[in-house]
Amino acid sequence: MTTAPPAHDDVLVLDYLASLWAAAADLPPETRDELMNTVAGYIAMRRDLADDPSRVLGRLGPPDQLVAAVRRSGAPTHLRLPGPPATTPAAPAGGSERVAVGLLSAGAVALPMVGQAAGLMVATVSPRWTPVQKAAAWLLATGPVLGAMLLLTLAGVALLSGLGFLVVYAAACAGSIAAGLTLHACARP
């Protein structure tokens, strides 16, 4: 079995990483490992963006200068990869969040379907709630209505009869109120 020689670009990267490893020999092992992982991740990220490896290595600078910068102040700023976003305390619920909860709760009783749809739309565009919380609100508001319609259809009760309409209306109100209360609980700091 024969193997193909590594590509020129790969040889450049491997030589650079080997030189960096040698230049960082006197660093503490944790710092050296972090530097090597950061540089390898930086190179991989830039190569994924279809950047020429020789340009990427040129931006990094010579390995000995990179190690000297780490000795002075930790990882150089041009190497720091974006980390997870900083968590900030939740902002108090604003006007649009109150409108969404109100339309889902009281709007379902006063303006069936219209209040719910408006409340769900306002909740969907609000940055206050996570996508999971928004999906739960949609499920809570629409699920009971669809379930009641399916149950009445299977039971043979006409949806347009008084009883059928009352069951669908009650399911719509209950589901929408549950969605509103859920979003209200999630909106509290």
C-alpha positions in Angstrom: 0.0 0.0 0.0 1.4 3.4 -1.0 0.5 6.7 0.5 0.5 10.0 -1.3 3.0 12.6 -0.1 1.4 15.5 1.9 0.3 18.5 -0.1 2.6 21.6 -0.1 0.1 23.5 2.0 0.0 20.8 4.6 3.8 20.7 4.8 3.8 24.5 5.4 1.3 24.2 8.2 3.1 21.2 9.8 6.5 22.9 9.6 5.0 26.0 11.2 3.4 24.0 14.1 6.7 22.1 14.6 8.6 25.4 14.8 6.0 26.8 17.2 6.2 23.7 19.4 10.0 24.0 19.6 9.9 27.8 20.3 7.4 27.2 23.1 9.5 24.4 24.8 10.1 26.6 27.9 6.5 27.6 28.5 4.5 25.7 31.1 2.8 22.7 29.6 -0.7 24.0 30.0 0.2 27.3 28.3 2.0 25.6 25.5 -0.9 23.2 24.9 -3.4 26.1 24.9 -1.2 28.0 22.4 -0.8 25.0 20.1 -4.6 24.4 20.2 -5.4 28.0 19.6 -3.0 28.3 16.7 -4.1 25.0 15.1 -7.8 26.1 15.5 -7.0 29.5 14.0 -5.3 27.9 11.0 -8.1 25.4 10.5 -10.7 28.1 10.7 -8.9 30.3 8.2 -8.3 27.3 5.9 -12.0 26.5 6.0 -12.7 30.0 4.7 -10.6 29.0 1.6 -7.7 31.2 2.7 -4.2 30.4 1.4 -2.2 28.8 4.2 0.9 30.8 3.4 -1.1 34.0 4.0 -2.6 32.6 7.2 0.9 31.8 8.5 2.1 35.2 7.4 -0.6 36.8 9.5 0.4 34.8 12.5 4.0 35.9 12.3 7.1 33.9 13.1 6.7 31.3 15.8 9.4 32.8 18.1 7.6 36.2 18.1 4.3 34.5 18.8 5.8 32.7 21.8 7.4 35.9 23.0 4.0 37.6 22.9 2.5 34.8 24.9 5.2 35.1 27.5 4.5 38.9 27.8 0.7 38.8 28.1 -1.0 35.6 27.2 -2.4 34.8 23.8 -2.2 37.7 21.3 -5.5 39.3 20.5 -5.4 38.4 16.8 -5.4 34.7 17.8 -8.2 34.7 20.3 -11.1 32.8 18.8 -14.6 33.9 19.7 -15.8 32.2 22.8 -19.3 31.7 24.1 -21.3 34.8 24.4 -21.2 36.5 27.8 -24.3 35.9 29.8 -26.1 39.0 30.9 -28.9 39.2 33.4 -32.3 39.1 31.8 -33.8 42.4 31.0 -37.2 43.1 32.5 -40.2 42.4 30.3 -41.0 45.4 28.1 -44.2 46.6 26.5 -44.2 44.1 23.6 -43.9 41.2 26.0 -46.8 42.4 28.1 -48.9 42.9 24.9 -48.1 39.3 23.8 -49.1 37.8 27.2 -52.2 40.0 27.3 -53.3 39.0 23.8 -52.7 35.4 24.5 -54.5 35.4 27.8 -57.4 37.9 27.6 -57.4 38.2 23.8 -58.3 34.6 23.4 -61.5 35.1 25.4 -62.4 38.5 23.9 -61.2 38.0 20.4 -61.0 34.3 19.7 -58.4 33.4 17.1 -57.5 37.0 16.3 -56.2 37.7 19.8 -54.3 34.4 19.8 -52.7 35.0 16.4 -51.7 38.5 17.3 -50.3 37.4 20.6 -48.3 34.6 19.0 -46.9 37.0 16.3 -45.8 39.5 18.9 -44.2 36.8 21.0 -42.5 35.3 18.0 -40.6 38.5 17.1 -39.8 39.4 20.7 -36.1 38.9 21.6 -37.1 38.2 25.2 -38.0 34.6 24.8 -35.8 31.7 23.5 -36.9 29.7 20.4 -37.9 26.8 22.7 -40.1 29.0 24.8 -41.7 30.5 21.6 -42.3 27.0 20.2 -43.9 26.0 23.5 -46.3 29.0 23.3 -47.2 28.1 19.8 -47.9 24.4 20.8 -49.9 25.4 23.8 -52.0 27.9 21.9 -52.7 25.9 18.8 -52.5 22.3 20.1 -55.7 22.2 22.1 -57.7 23.8 19.2 -56.5 21.2 16.8 -57.0 18.4 19.3 -60.6 19.5 20.0 -61.4 19.7 16.3 -59.9 16.2 15.8 -61.8 14.8 18.7 -65.1 16.3 17.6 -64.6 15.1 14.1 -63.8 11.5 15.3 -66.8 11.6 17.7 -69.0 12.6 14.8 -70.2 15.9 16.4 -70.5 18.6 13.8 -68.1 21.5 14.4 -70.7 24.0 13.6 -73.1 22.7 16.2 -73.4 24.7 19.5 -71.7 22.0 21.5 -68.8 21.6 18.9 -68.3 25.3 18.8 -68.3 25.6 22.6 -65.7 22.8 23.0 -63.4 24.3 20.4 -63.8 27.8 22.0 -63.0 26.4 25.4 -60.0 24.5 24.2 -58.7 27.6 22.4 -59.1 29.8 25.4 -57.5 27.2 27.8 -54.5 26.6 25.5 -54.0 30.3 24.8 -54.2 31.2 28.5 -51.7 28.4 29.3 -49.4 29.8 26.6 -49.7 33.3 28.0 -49.0 32.2 31.6 -46.0 30.2 30.4 -44.5 33.1 28.6 -45.3 35.4 31.6 -43.5 33.0 33.9 -40.5 32.9 31.5 -40.4 36.7 31.3 -39.9 37.3 35.0 -36.3 38.1 35.9 
